[in-house]
């Protein structure tokens, strides 16, 4: 009986050994790496300034908004291939914070934005005009870095006081575009 159990265990161990050796052999000699890999993008997002400053919250014009503290982030490509990426702006609701739990989220129809790339304003307009949350789409070459600044503020066109006692919190996400 003991010989039978030892024989079964030895057979099972031999089977596992042959299977493992075969898989390693295949991966080493036949499994070629994917040649069409897309470069990776590194993103450095700021942990602050992604909430509109509620102190002295008033509607602003485009020129005055340039002096607001921006939300800053960088996108860099340290790989050996160029790629295309999207910068996404997503609304975020703060439900667990004492300061924000009793307040409503501002509507995108009440807010304007300015997006600067490497120190130059490249886009501005109403947040409600942004389609599919895509704030910017850009091609980035190898070893390049793009430095963004985003300012979001209550629009001067918001004549009513419907923006008072509200907030706007957002998240920035960067994703590579499928080719």
N, C-alpha and C positions, 0 to 999 in steps of 0.2 A: 504494500500500500504506500509506504514511504517512497519507494522508487518511482511509483506512478506519479505522485504529487511532485517530486523533484523533476521528473521528466517533463511534466506539463509546464512547470515554472521555467525550466530551461528553454523549452520551446517558445514560450511567450517572450522571454528575454531576448532570444535570438530573433524573433519576429520584430520586436521593437528596435533592436540594433540595426537590422537590415532596412527597415522603414526610415529610420533616422539617417542612416548613411546615404540612402537613395535621395532623400530630400536635400541633404547638404550637397551631394554631388551635383544634382540638378541646378541648385541655386548658384553653385560656384562656376559651373561650366556653361550652362545653357540659358539661364535667366539674365538677359541683357538689361541694363538700366534703361529707363525711358529717356530717349534722346531729346524729346520735345518738352522738357520740363520748363515751366515758366518761372522767371526769377521771383525771388521772395522780396517782399516789401517790408521795411521796418517802419513802424509808426510810433511816434512819441507824442502822446496826448497830455495836455495839462490837466491836473486834477482840480484846478480852481477856475473860477470865472465862467462856468457853464450854466449859471443862473443869472437872469437879468437883475442888475442891482436895483433894489426897490427904494433905496434912499433917494429922495428927490426925483421920483419916477414921473417924468413928464414927457409928452410927445416931443420928438426932436426932428430937426431937418437933417439932410444928408451931410452937410458941411460940419455941423456941430457934433454929429455922431462919430466923426473921425477922431475925436478926442476921448472917446470912451475907452476904458480898459478892455482890450480884446481877449477873446479866447484864442490861445495860440497852440499850434501843433505842427509837427514836421513829418514829412514822408520822405524816406530815403530808400534808394535802391543800391545795395552793396553787392549785387550779383553781377554776372557777366552777360546778362541779356536784358534788353529793354522790355518794358511791360506797360500795360494800361491799367489804371485804377480809377475807382469811383470814391468820392468823398460823400458820405451819406449823413444827413441831418435828421435825427429822430427825436420826436417829442418824448419827454419823460415826466411821469407824474410822481411827485414825492408824497407818499402816503404815511410814512412813519415818522415824519419830522414835526415837532410841536409848532414850529413857525409856519409851516406850509399846509398842514392837514386841514385847516379851516378855510383855506383860500382856493379859488378856482384857477384853472390854467388859462392863460391868455390865449385868445384865438390867433391863428396864423394870419387872419385877415387884419389884425391890429398891429402886426409887427413887420418891420423892415429889416433888411440885413445888408451888410457890406462884407464882401470877401476879398481879402488882399492876398496876393501871392508874391512872395519875395519883395515885400514893401510897396507893391503897386495894387490899387483897387482894380480887380478884374471883373467883379460882378456886384450888382446891388439891385434891390427891388423888394417886393413884398414876399414874405415867407410863403404865402398862399400860392404864389406863382411857381414854386419849386415842384417839379414833376417827379413822382416816384421817390421822393426824398433824396434825389441826387443833386447835391450842391455843386459838384464839379467833377468832370471827367478829364483825365489828363494822361498823356504818355510820359513816362519817365525813363530816361536813358540810364546806362550803367554808371555807377558811382556818382549819381546826381542826388540832390536833396532839394525838396520844395518846402519852403517855410510859409505857413498859412497864418493869417489873423482873421478872426471872425467877430464881427460886432453885430449884435441883435438888439434892437431898440423899438420902443413904441413909436409908431408912425405919426408924423405930423398930421396926416390925414385923419387920424383918430380924434375927431372933434368932440365926441361925447366922452363922458368920464367912465365909460364901461370898462376901462382898463384898470381902474383903481382897485386896490386890495386884491390884485391877482398877481400871478407870477408866471414865468416861463422858464422851464428847465429843459435842457436838451442834452443829447449824447451825439458825439461824432464817431462815426465808424468808417474805416477805410477798407475797401474790398477790391481784390484784383478782378479784372474783367475777364470773363471766359473768352477764349479765342476759338 
